[in-house]
Amino acid sequence: MPEGLTTNAEKVFKVMMAAGLVSEDKMMDAQRITNMAKLPKAQTMNALQELEKKGYAKRKARDKSAGYFLTKIQ
């Protein structure tokens, strides 16, 4: 588990790991991650931004909505 993350970021990280979102071809949009994490969307978005800023996740722009996946799994 990554250190120095907020509680919500840890929860989102665990949800993404459990869902297998570890590569670009398995990425998922923020709404689906929000539903799985059972957090409000704003909190999920903040957690995703924190994970992205710290290098644990990556955001990839797509046609309708951006997708997210983990880049570090430790």
Secondary structure, DSSP 8 states (H G I E B T S, - for coil): --SS--HHHHHHHHHHHHHT--SGGG-EEHHHHHHHHTS-HHHHHHHHHHHHHTTSEEEE--SSS-EEEES---
